[in-house]
Amino acid sequence: MPESRIRSVRELRCGVWEVDIIDASRKRLRRRFRAESADGARAAALASLPGPKACTLAEAL
């Protein structure tokens, strides 16, 4: 299953960053975060995405 990835991060104004994300289902998302740096915005963006969907043992096999 493909992972989510960040396409770009840009500062809109002081302390507000826009993160362009391609999620695991290949949807493009743009989200805004307050952070001190681009790295902080990237971390916030990845933390905001839902984790992988849990499956049962029968589904995995």
mmCIF file as Biopython writes it, N, C-alpha, C and O atoms, coordinates in Angstrom:
data_model
#
loop_
_atom_site.group_PDB
_atom_site.id
_atom_site.type_symbol
_atom_site.label_atom_id
_atom_site.label_alt_id
_atom_site.label_comp_id
_atom_site.label_asym_id
_atom_site.label_entity_id
_atom_site.label_seq_id
_atom_site.pdbx_PDB_ins_code
_atom_site.Cartn_x
_atom_site.Cartn_y
_atom_site.Cartn_z
_atom_site.occupancy
_atom_site.B_iso_or_equiv
_atom_site.auth_seq_id
_atom_site.auth_asym_id
_atom_site.pdbx_PDB_model_num
ATOM 1   N N  . MET A ? 1  ? 0.848  -1.176  0.000  1.0 0.0 1  A 1 
ATOM 2   C CA . MET A ? 1  ? 0.000  0.000   0.000  1.0 0.0 1  A 1 
ATOM 3   C C  . MET A ? 1  ? 0.896  1.242   0.000  1.0 0.0 1  A 1 
ATOM 4   O O  . MET A ? 1  ? 1.827  1.327   0.801  1.0 0.0 1  A 1 
ATOM 5   N N  . PRO A ? 2  ? 0.633  2.185   -0.867 1.0 0.0 2  A 1 
ATOM 6   C CA . PRO A ? 2  ? 1.467  3.393   -0.907 1.0 0.0 2  A 1 
ATOM 7   C C  . PRO A ? 2  ? 1.278  4.238   0.343  1.0 0.0 2  A 1 
ATOM 8   O O  . PRO A ? 2  ? 0.200  4.263   0.936  1.0 0.0 2  A 1 
ATOM 9   N N  . GLU A ? 3  ? 2.318  4.914   0.725  1.0 0.0 3  A 1 
ATOM 10  C CA . GLU A ? 3  ? 2.296  5.774   1.901  1.0 0.0 3  A 1 
ATOM 11  C C  . GLU A ? 3  ? 1.914  7.193   1.484  1.0 0.0 3  A 1 
ATOM 12  O O  . GLU A ? 3  ? 1.973  7.551   0.308  1.0 0.0 3  A 1 
ATOM 13  N N  . SER A ? 4  ? 1.529  7.976   2.461  1.0 0.0 4  A 1 
ATOM 14  C CA . SER A ? 4  ? 1.277  9.395   2.219  1.0 0.0 4  A 1 
ATOM 15  C C  . SER A ? 4  ? 2.608  10.091  2.008  1.0 0.0 4  A 1 
ATOM 16  O O  . SER A ? 4  ? 3.617  9.713   2.604  1.0 0.0 4  A 1 
ATOM 17  N N  . ARG A ? 5  ? 2.609  11.114  1.155  1.0 0.0 5  A 1 
ATOM 18  C CA . ARG A ? 5  ? 3.841  11.863  0.951  1.0 0.0 5  A 1 
ATOM 19  C C  . ARG A ? 5  ? 3.529  13.336  0.815  1.0 0.0 5  A 1 
ATOM 20  O O  . ARG A ? 5  ? 2.437  13.729  0.405  1.0 0.0 5  A 1 
ATOM 21  N N  . ILE A ? 6  ? 4.506  14.135  1.166  1.0 0.0 6  A 1 
ATOM 22  C CA . ILE A ? 6  ? 4.351  15.583  1.113  1.0 0.0 6  A 1 
ATOM 23  C C  . ILE A ? 6  ? 4.947  16.086  -0.185 1.0 0.0 6  A 1 
ATOM 24  O O  . ILE A ? 6  ? 6.102  15.802  -0.500 1.0 0.0 6  A 1 
ATOM 25  N N  . ARG A ? 7  ? 4.157  16.834  -0.938 1.0 0.0 7  A 1 
ATOM 26  C CA . ARG A ? 7  ? 4.639  17.395  -2.204 1.0 0.0 7  A 1 
ATOM 27  C C  . ARG A ? 7  ? 5.362  18.706  -1.999 1.0 0.0 7  A 1 
ATOM 28  O O  . ARG A ? 7  ? 6.437  18.919  -2.558 1.0 0.0 7  A 1 
ATOM 29  N N  . SER A ? 8  ? 4.784  19.584  -1.203 1.0 0.0 8  A 1 
ATOM 30  C CA . SER A ? 8  ? 5.419  20.889  -0.999 1.0 0.0 8  A 1 
ATOM 31  C C  . SER A ? 8  ? 4.982  21.500  0.326  1.0 0.0 8  A 1 
ATOM 32  O O  . SER A ? 8  ? 3.928  21.175  0.872  1.0 0.0 8  A 1 
ATOM 33  N N  . VAL A ? 9  ? 5.828  22.394  0.821  1.0 0.0 9  A 1 
ATOM 34  C CA . VAL A ? 9  ? 5.546  23.160  2.033  1.0 0.0 9  A 1 
ATOM 35  C C  . VAL A ? 9  ? 5.923  24.600  1.728  1.0 0.0 9  A 1 
ATOM 36  O O  . VAL A ? 9  ? 7.021  24.871  1.242  1.0 0.0 9  A 1 
ATOM 37  N N  . ARG A ? 10 ? 5.011  25.526  2.015  1.0 0.0 10 A 1 
ATOM 38  C CA . ARG A ? 10 ? 5.348  26.931  1.778  1.0 0.0 10 A 1 
ATOM 39  C C  . ARG A ? 10 ? 4.763  27.778  2.898  1.0 0.0 10 A 1 
ATOM 40  O O  . ARG A ? 10 ? 3.723  27.458  3.474  1.0 0.0 10 A 1 
ATOM 41  N N  . GLU A ? 11 ? 5.453  28.853  3.184  1.0 0.0 11 A 1 
ATOM 42  C CA . GLU A ? 11 ? 5.010  29.761  4.240  1.0 0.0 11 A 1 
ATOM 43  C C  . GLU A ? 11 ? 4.085  30.802  3.629  1.0 0.0 11 A 1 
ATOM 44  O O  . GLU A ? 11 ? 4.476  31.529  2.716  1.0 0.0 11 A 1 
ATOM 45  N N  . LEU A ? 12 ? 2.860  30.873  4.136  1.0 0.0 12 A 1 
ATOM 46  C CA . LEU A ? 12 ? 1.886  31.845  3.647  1.0 0.0 12 A 1 
ATOM 47  C C  . LEU A ? 12 ? 2.117  33.209  4.281  1.0 0.0 12 A 1 
ATOM 48  O O  . LEU A ? 12 ? 2.122  34.232  3.597  1.0 0.0 12 A 1 
ATOM 49  N N  . ARG A ? 13 ? 2.306  33.210  5.571  1.0 0.0 13 A 1 
ATOM 50  C CA . ARG A ? 13 ? 2.656  34.412  6.328  1.0 0.0 13 A 1 
ATOM 51  C C  . ARG A ? 13 ? 3.392  33.949  7.569  1.0 0.0 13 A 1 
ATOM 52  O O  . ARG A ? 13 ? 3.521  32.746  7.793  1.0 0.0 13 A 1 
ATOM 53  N N  . CYS A ? 14 ? 3.857  34.840  8.347  1.0 0.0 14 A 1 
ATOM 54  C CA . CYS A ? 14 ? 4.693  34.515  9.498  1.0 0.0 14 A 1 
ATOM 55  C C  . CYS A ? 14 ? 4.024  33.468  10.402 1.0 0.0 14 A 1 
ATOM 56  O O  . CYS A ? 14 ? 3.006  33.745  11.036 1.0 0.0 14 A 1 
ATOM 57  N N  . GLY A ? 15 ? 4.597  32.288  10.450 1.0 0.0 15 A 1 
ATOM 58  C CA . GLY A ? 15 ? 4.098  31.237  11.328 1.0 0.0 15 A 1 
ATOM 59  C C  . GLY A ? 15 ? 2.979  30.391  10.773 1.0 0.0 15 A 1 
ATOM 60  O O  . GLY A ? 15 ? 2.538  29.466  11.456 1.0 0.0 15 A 1 
ATOM 61  N N  . VAL A ? 16 ? 2.488  30.656  9.563  1.0 0.0 16 A 1 
ATOM 62  C CA . VAL A ? 16 ? 1.409  29.868  8.956  1.0 0.0 16 A 1 
ATOM 63  C C  . VAL A ? 16 ? 1.948  29.213  7.694  1.0 0.0 16 A 1 
ATOM 64  O O  . VAL A ? 16 ? 2.407  29.886  6.771  1.0 0.0 16 A 1 
ATOM 65  N N  . TRP A ? 17 ? 1.883  27.892  7.674  1.0 0.0 17 A 1 
ATOM 66  C CA . TRP A ? 17 ? 2.440  27.108  6.574  1.0 0.0 17 A 1 
ATOM 67  C C  . TRP A ? 17 ? 1.346  26.326  5.879  1.0 0.0 17 A 1 
ATOM 68  O O  . TRP A ? 17 ? 0.424  25.831  6.526  1.0 0.0 17 A 1 
ATOM 69  N N  . GLU A ? 18 ? 1.443  26.212  4.561  1.0 0.0 18 A 1 
ATOM 70  C CA . GLU A ? 18 ? 0.522  25.391  3.777  1.0 0.0 18 A 1 
ATOM 71  C C  . GLU A ? 18 ? 1.282  24.158  3.305  1.0 0.0 18 A 1 
ATOM 72  O O  . GLU A ? 18 ? 2.359  24.260  2.719  1.0 0.0 18 A 1 
ATOM 73  N N  . VAL A ? 19 ? 0.703  22.998  3.571  1.0 0.0 19 A 1 
ATOM 74  C CA . VAL A ? 19 ? 1.340  21.736  3.210  1.0 0.0 19 A 1 
ATOM 75  C C  . VAL A ? 19 ? 0.473  21.048  2.170  1.0 0.0 19 A 1 
ATOM 76  O O  . VAL A ? 19 ? -0.725 20.856  2.378  1.0 0.0 19 A 1 
ATOM 77  N N  . ASP A ? 20 ? 1.075  20.680  1.059  1.0 0.0 20 A 1 
ATOM 78  C CA . ASP A ? 20 ? 0.399  19.968  -0.031 1.0 0.0 20 A 1 
ATOM 79  C C  . ASP A ? 20 ? 0.753  18.487  0.103  1.0 0.0 20 A 1 
ATOM 80  O O  . ASP A ? 20 ? 1.922  18.113  0.014  1.0 0.0 20 A 1 
ATOM 81  N N  . ILE A ? 21 ? -0.264 17.647  0.317  1.0 0.0 21 A 1 
ATOM 82  C CA . ILE A ? 21 ? -0.064 16.231  0.632  1.0 0.0 21 A 1 
ATOM 83  C C  . ILE A ? 21 ? -0.764 15.362  -0.404 1.0 0.0 21 A 1 
ATOM 84  O O  . ILE A ? 21 ? -1.848 15.703  -0.878 1.0 0.0 21 A 1 
ATOM 85  N N  . ILE A ? 22 ? -0.149 14.249  -0.750 1.0 0.0 22 A 1 
ATOM 86  C CA . ILE A ? 22 ? -0.817 13.182  -1.499 1.0 0.0 22 A 1 
ATOM 87  C C  . ILE A ? 22 ? -1.006 12.049  -0.497 1.0 0.0 22 A 1 
ATOM 88  O O  . ILE A ? 22 ? -0.025 11.482  -0.016 1.0 0.0 22 A 1 
ATOM 89  N N  . ASP A ? 23 ? -2.258 11.711  -0.177 1.0 0.0 23 A 1 
ATOM 90  C CA . ASP A ? 23 ? -2.473 10.677  0.835  1.0 0.0 23 A 1 
ATOM 91  C C  . ASP A ? 23 ? -2.392 9.283   0.219  1.0 0.0 23 A 1 
ATOM 92  O O  . ASP A ? 23 ? -2.185 9.140   -0.986 1.0 0.0 23 A 1 
ATOM 93  N N  . ALA A ? 24 ? -2.556 8.267   1.045  1.0 0.0 24 A 1 
ATOM 94  C CA . ALA A ? 24 ? -2.393 6.881   0.607  1.0 0.0 24 A 1 
ATOM 95  C C  . ALA A ? 24 ? -3.382 6.487   -0.492 1.0 0.0 24 A 1 
ATOM 96  O O  . ALA A ? 24 ? -3.085 5.602   -1.294 1.0 0.0 24 A 1 
ATOM 97  N N  . SER A ? 25 ? -4.550 7.127   -0.544 1.0 0.0 25 A 1 
ATOM 98  C CA . SER A ? 25 ? -5.536 6.818   -1.585 1.0 0.0 25 A 1 
ATOM 99  C C  . SER A ? 25 ? -5.373 7.727   -2.800 1.0 0.0 25 A 1 
ATOM 100 O O  . SER A ? 25 ? -6.257 7.792   -3.654 1.0 0.0 25 A 1 
ATOM 101 N N  . ARG A ? 26 ? -4.242 8.430   -2.876 1.0 0.0 26 A 1 
ATOM 102 C CA . ARG A ? 26 ? -3.866 9.304   -3.996 1.0 0.0 26 A 1 
ATOM 103 C C  . ARG A ? 26 ? -4.729 10.556  -4.116 1.0 0.0 26 A 1 
ATOM 104 O O  . ARG A ? 26 ? -4.830 11.148  -5.190 1.0 0.0 26 A 1 
ATOM 105 N N  . LYS A ? 27 ? -5.354 10.959  -2.999 1.0 0.0 27 A 1 
ATOM 106 C CA . LYS A ? 27 ? -6.088 12.222  -2.987 1.0 0.0 27 A 1 
ATOM 107 C C  . LYS A ? 27 ? -5.114 13.332  -2.626 1.0 0.0 27 A 1 
ATOM 108 O O  . LYS A ? 27 ? -4.223 13.145  -1.798 1.0 0.0 27 A 1 
ATOM 109 N N  . ARG A ? 28 ? -5.289 14.476  -3.246 1.0 0.0 28 A 1 
ATOM 110 C CA . ARG A ? 28 ? -4.439 15.628  -2.961 1.0 0.0 28 A 1 
ATOM 111 C C  . ARG A ? 28 ? -5.124 16.488  -1.906 1.0 0.0 28 A 1 
ATOM 112 O O  . ARG A ? 28 ? -6.281 16.877  -2.067 1.0 0.0 28 A 1 
ATOM 113 N N  . LEU A ? 29 ? -4.413 16.779  -0.841 1.0 0.0 29 A 1 
ATOM 114 C CA . LEU A ? 29 ? -4.937 17.570  0.260  1.0 0.0 29 A 1 
ATOM 115 C C  . LEU A ? 29 ? -4.056 18.793  0.467  1.0 0.0 29 A 1 
ATOM 116 O O  . LEU A ? 29 ? -2.835 18.707  0.342  1.0 0.0 29 A 1 
ATOM 117 N N  . ARG A ? 30 ? -4.656 19.912  0.778  1.0 0.0 30 A 1 
ATOM 118 C CA . ARG A ? 30 ? -3.906 21.099  1.171  1.0 0.0 30 A 1 
ATOM 119 C C  . ARG A ? 30 ? -4.380 21.470  2.565  1.0 0.0 30 A 1 
ATOM 120 O O  . ARG A ? 30 ? -5.569 21.686  2.801  1.0 0.0 30 A 1 
ATOM 121 N N  . ARG A ? 31 ? -3.433 21.540  3.472  1.0 0.0 31 A 1 
ATOM 122 C CA . ARG A ? 31 ? -3.771 21.868  4.840  1.0 0.0 31 A 1 
ATOM 123 C C  . ARG A ? 31 ? -2.875 22.988  5.337  1.0 0.0 31 A 1 
ATOM 124 O O  . ARG A ? 31 ? -1.730 23.120  4.905  1.0 0.0 31 A 1 
ATOM 125 N N  . ARG A ? 32 ? -3.406 23.796  6.253  1.0 0.0 32 A 1 
ATOM 126 C CA . ARG A ? 32 ? -2.640 24.905  6.827  1.0 0.0 32 A 1 
ATOM 127 C C  . ARG A ? 32 ? -2.384 24.628  8.301  1.0 0.0 32 A 1 
ATOM 128 O O  . ARG A ? 32 ? -3.253 24.142  9.025  1.0 0.0 32 A 1 
ATOM 129 N N  . PHE A ? 33 ? -1.168 24.950  8.722  1.0 0.0 33 A 1 
ATOM 130 C CA . PHE A ? 33 ? -0.761 24.720  10.100 1.0 0.0 33 A 1 
ATOM 131 C C  . PHE A ? 33 ? 0.002  25.921  10.624 1.0 0.0 33 A 1 
ATOM 132 O O  . PHE A ? 33 ? 0.679  26.618  9.869  1.0 0.0 33 A 1 
ATOM 133 N N  . ARG A ? 34 ? -0.110 26.154  11.915 1.0 0.0 34 A 1 
ATOM 134 C CA . ARG A ? 34 ? 0.733  27.142  12.588 1.0 0.0 34 A 1 
ATOM 135 C C  . ARG A ? 34 ? 1.944  26.382  13.116 1.0 0.0 34 A 1 
ATOM 136 O O  . ARG A ? 34 ? 1.804  25.420  13.871 1.0 0.0 34 A 1 
ATOM 137 N N  . ALA A ? 35 ? 3.118  26.818  12.718 1.0 0.0 35 A 1 
ATOM 138 C CA . ALA A ? 35 ? 4.350  26.175  13.164 1.0 0.0 35 A 1 
ATOM 139 C C  . ALA A ? 35 ? 5.489  27.183  13.072 1.0 0.0 35 A 1 
ATOM 140 O O  . ALA A ? 35 ? 5.393  28.194  12.375 1.0 0.0 35 A 1 
ATOM 141 N N  . GLU A ? 36 ? 6.563  26.885  13.788 1.0 0.0 36 A 1 
ATOM 142 C CA . GLU A ? 36 ? 7.719  27.779  13.778 1.0 0.0 36 A 1 
ATOM 143 C C  . GLU A ? 36 ? 8.611  27.571  12.560 1.0 0.0 36 A 1 
ATOM 144 O O  . GLU A ? 36 ? 9.350  28.475  12.170 1.0 0.0 36 A 1 
ATOM 145 N N  . SER A ? 37 ? 8.545  26.377  11.953 1.0 0.0 37 A 1 
ATOM 146 C CA . SER A ? 37 ? 9.416  26.081  10.813 1.0 0.0 37 A 1 
ATOM 147 C C  . SER A ? 37 ? 8.712  25.148  9.838  1.0 0.0 37 A 1 
ATOM 148 O O  . SER A ? 37 ? 7.635  24.626  10.128 1.0 0.0 37 A 1 
ATOM 149 N N  . ALA A ? 38 ? 9.329  24.943  8.679  1.0 0.0 38 A 1 
ATOM 150 C CA . ALA A ? 38 ? 8.784  24.022  7.681  1.0 0.0 38 A 1 
ATOM 151 C C  . ALA A ? 38 ? 8.777  22.592  8.215  1.0 0.0 38 A 1 
ATOM 152 O O  . ALA A ? 38 ? 7.855  21.827  7.933  1.0 0.0 38 A 1 
ATOM 153 N N  . ASP A ? 39 ? 9.798  22.233  8.981  1.0 0.0 39 A 1 
ATOM 154 C CA . ASP A ? 39 ? 9.846  20.883  9.556  1.0 0.0 39 A 1 
ATOM 155 C C  . ASP A ? 39 ? 8.698  20.656  10.533 1.0 0.0 39 A 1 
ATOM 156 O O  . ASP A ? 39 ? 8.116  19.573  10.576 1.0 0.0 39 A 1 
ATOM 157 N N  . GLY A ? 40 ? 8.378  21.675  11.311 1.0 0.0 40 A 1 
ATOM 158 C CA . GLY A ? 40 ? 7.247  21.577  12.232 1.0 0.0 40 A 1 
ATOM 159 C C  . GLY A ? 40 ? 5.932  21.421  11.492 1.0 0.0 40 A 1 
ATOM 160 O O  . GLY A ? 40 ? 5.057  20.673  11.927 1.0 0.0 40 A 1 
ATOM 161 N N  . ALA A ? 41 ? 5.789  22.122  10.378 1.0 0.0 41 A 1 
ATOM 162 C CA . ALA A ? 41 ? 4.571  22.003  9.568  1.0 0.0 41 A 1 
ATOM 163 C C  . ALA A ? 41 ? 4.470  20.621  8.943  1.0 0.0 41 A 1 
ATOM 164 O O  . ALA A ? 41 ? 3.383  20.044  8.894  1.0 0.0 41 A 1 
ATOM 165 N N  . ARG A ? 42 ? 5.592  20.077  8.462  1.0 0.0 42 A 1 
ATOM 166 C CA . ARG A ? 42 ? 5.593  18.715  7.897  1.0 0.0 42 A 1 
ATOM 167 C C  . ARG A ? 42 ? 5.171  17.697  8.951  1.0 0.0 42 A 1 
ATOM 168 O O  . ARG A ? 42 ? 4.345  16.826  8.680  1.0 0.0 42 A 1 
ATOM 169 N N  . ALA A ? 43 ? 5.731  17.805  10.142 1.0 0.0 43 A 1 
ATOM 170 C CA . ALA A ? 43 ? 5.398  16.874  11.220 1.0 0.0 43 A 1 
ATOM 171 C C  . ALA A ? 43 ? 3.921  16.970  11.586 1.0 0.0 43 A 1 
ATOM 172 O O  . ALA A ? 43 ? 3.271  15.946  11.798 1.0 0.0 43 A 1 
ATOM 173 N N  . ALA A ? 44 ? 3.387  18.175  11.662 1.0 0.0 44 A 1 
ATOM 174 C CA . ALA A ? 44 ? 1.968  18.359  11.974 1.0 0.0 44 A 1 
ATOM 175 C C  . ALA A ? 44 ? 1.082  17.777  10.879 1.0 0.0 44 A 1 
ATOM 176 O O  . ALA A ? 44 ? 0.042  17.184  11.167 1.0 0.0 44 A 1 
ATOM 177 N N  . ALA A ? 45 ? 1.491  17.945  9.628  1.0 0.0 45 A 1 
ATOM 178 C CA . ALA A ? 45 ? 0.701  17.418  8.510  1.0 0.0 45 A 1 
ATOM 179 C C  . ALA A ? 45 ? 0.651  15.899  8.543  1.0 0.0 45 A 1 
ATOM 180 O O  . ALA A ? 45 ? -0.417 15.311  8.378  1.0 0.0 45 A 1 
ATOM 181 N N  . LEU A ? 46 ? 1.783  15.266  8.753  1.0 0.0 46 A 1 
ATOM 182 C CA . LEU A ? 46 ? 1.807  13.803  8.795  1.0 0.0 46 A 1 
ATOM 183 C C  . LEU A ? 46 ? 1.056  13.266  10.007 1.0 0.0 46 A 1 
ATOM 184 O O  . LEU A ? 46 ? 0.433  12.208  9.926  1.0 0.0 46 A 1 
ATOM 185 N N  . ALA A ? 47 ? 1.105  13.974  11.121 1.0 0.0 47 A 1 
ATOM 186 C CA . ALA A ? 47 ? 0.377  13.547  12.318 1.0 0.0 47 A 1 
ATOM 187 C C  . ALA A ? 47 ? -1.129 13.699  12.143 1.0 0.0 47 A 1 
ATOM 188 O O  . ALA A ? 47 ? -1.896 12.984  12.787 1.0 0.0 47 A 1 
ATOM 189 N N  . SER A ? 48 ? -1.563 14.613  11.286 1.0 0.0 48 A 1 
ATOM 190 C CA . SER A ? 48 ? -2.996 14.846  11.104 1.0 0.0 48 A 1 
ATOM 191 C C  . SER A ? 48 ? -3.665 13.818  10.194 1.0 0.0 48 A 1 
ATOM 192 O O  . SER A ? 48 ? -4.891 13.708  10.182 1.0 0.0 48 A 1 
ATOM 193 N N  . LEU A ? 49 ? -2.873 13.069  9.438  1.0 0.0 49 A 1 
ATOM 194 C CA . LEU A ? 49 ? -3.450 12.079  8.532  1.0 0.0 49 A 1 
ATOM 195 C C  . LEU A ? 49 ? -3.865 10.830  9.295  1.0 0.0 49 A 1 
ATOM 196 O O  . LEU A ? 49 ? -3.195 10.439  10.250 1.0 0.0 49 A 1 
ATOM 197 N N  . PRO A ? 50 ? -4.963 10.199  8.886  1.0 0.0 50 A 1 
ATOM 198 C CA . PRO A ? 50 ? -5.362 8.965   9.572  1.0 0.0 50 A 1 
ATOM 199 C C  . PRO A ? 50 ? -4.353 7.861   9.312  1.0 0.0 50 A 1 
ATOM 200 O O  . PRO A ? 50 ? -3.727 7.811   8.253  1.0 0.0 50 A 1 
ATOM 201 N N  . GLY A ? 51 ? -4.203 6.980   10.285 1.0 0.0 51 A 1 
ATOM 202 C CA . GLY A ? 51 ? -3.282 5.859   10.148 1.0 0.0 51 A 1 
ATOM 203 C C  . GLY A ? 51 ? -3.864 4.802   9.233  1.0 0.0 51 A 1 
ATOM 204 O O  . GLY A ? 51 ? -4.996 4.934   8.767  1.0 0.0 51 A 1 
ATOM 205 N N  . PRO A ? 52 ? -3.090 3.745   8.969  1.0 0.0 52 A 1 
ATOM 206 C CA . PRO A ? 52 ? -3.608 2.671   8.125  1.0 0.0 52 A 1 
ATOM 207 C C  . PRO A ? 52 ? -4.812 2.004   8.776  1.0 0.0 52 A 1 
ATOM 208 O O  . PRO A ? 52 ? -4.881 1.869   9.998  1.0 0.0 52 A 1 
ATOM 209 N N  . LYS A ? 53 ? -5.739 1.597   7.954  1.0 0.0 53 A 1 
ATOM 210 C CA . LYS A ? 53 ? -6.959 0.965   8.437  1.0 0.0 53 A 1 
ATOM 211 C C  . LYS A ? 53 ? -6.627 -0.410  9.010  1.0 0.0 53 A 1 
ATOM 212 O O  . LYS A ? 53 ? -5.915 -1.197  8.385  1.0 0.0 53 A 1 
ATOM 213 N N  . ALA A ? 54 ? -7.137 -0.685  10.178 1.0 0.0 54 A 1 
ATOM 214 C CA . ALA A ? 54 ? -6.897 -1.984  10.812 1.0 0.0 54 A 1 
ATOM 215 C C  . ALA A ? 54 ? -7.696 -3.063  10.080 1.0 0.0 54 A 1 
ATOM 216 O O  . ALA A ? 54 ? -8.786 -2.808  9.568  1.0 0.0 54 A 1 
ATOM 217 N N  . CYS A ? 55 ? -7.139 -4.256  10.043 1.0 0.0 55 A 1 
ATOM 218 C CA . CYS A ? 55 ? -7.845 -5.372  9.396  1.0 0.0 55 A 1 
ATOM 219 C C  . CYS A ? 55 ? -7.790 -6.580  10.333 1.0 0.0 55 A 1 
ATOM 220 O O  . CYS A ? 55 ? -6.968 -6.643  11.247 1.0 0.0 55 A 1 
ATOM 221 N N  . THR A ? 56 ? -8.677 -7.524  10.084 1.0 0.0 56 A 1 
ATOM 222 C CA . THR A ? 56 ? -8.694 -8.737  10.876 1.0 0.0 56 A 1 
ATOM 223 C C  . THR A ? 56 ? -7.673 -9.731  10.325 1.0 0.0 56 A 1 
ATOM 224 O O  . THR A ? 56 ? -7.172 -9.565  9.213  1.0 0.0 56 A 1 
ATOM 225 N N  . LEU A ? 57 ? -7.374 -10.744 11.094 1.0 0.0 57 A 1 
ATOM 226 C CA . LEU A ? 57 ? -6.429 -11.771 10.654 1.0 0.0 57 A 1 
ATOM 227 C C  . LEU A ? 57 ? -6.956 -12.479 9.408  1.0 0.0 57 A 1 
ATOM 228 O O  . LEU A ? 57 ? -6.173 -12.812 8.519  1.0 0.0 57 A 1 
ATOM 229 N N  . ALA A ? 58 ? -8.248 -12.712 9.327  1.0 0.0 58 A 1 
ATOM 230 C CA . ALA A ? 58 ? -8.827 -13.375 8.156  1.0 0.0 58 A 1 
ATOM 231 C C  . ALA A ? 58 ? -8.651 -12.530 6.900  1.0 0.0 58 A 1 
ATOM 232 O O  . ALA A ? 58 ? -8.383 -13.069 5.827  1.0 0.0 58 A 1 
ATOM 233 N N  . GLU A ? 59 ? -8.797 -11.217 7.020  1.0 0.0 59 A 1 
ATOM 234 C CA . GLU A ? 59 ? -8.617 -10.340 5.868  1.0 0.0 59 A 1 
ATOM 235 C C  . GLU A ? 59 ? -7.149 -10.307 5.429  1.0 0.0 59 A 1 
ATOM 236 O O  . GLU A ? 59 ? -6.852 -10.235 4.236  1.0 0.0 59 A 1 
ATOM 237 N N  . ALA A ? 60 ? -6.259 -10.358 6.381  1.0 0.0 60 A 1 
ATOM 238 C CA . ALA A ? 60 ? -4.823 -10.326 6.064  1.0 0.0 60 A 1 
ATOM 239 C C  . ALA A ? 60 ? -4.382 -11.607 5.357  1.0 0.0 60 A 1 
ATOM 240 O O  . ALA A ? 60 ? -3.502 -11.578 4.496  1.0 0.0 60 A 1 
ATOM 241 N N  . LEU A ? 61 ? -4.995 -12.722 5.724  1.0 0.0 61 A 1 
ATOM 242 C CA . LEU A ? 61 ? -4.616 -13.989 5.101  1.0 0.0 61 A 1 
ATOM 243 C C  . LEU A ? 61 ? -5.354 -14.163 3.798  1.0 0.0 61 A 1 
ATOM 244 O O  . LEU A ? 61 ? -5.174 -15.171 3.115  1.0 0.0 61 A 1 
#
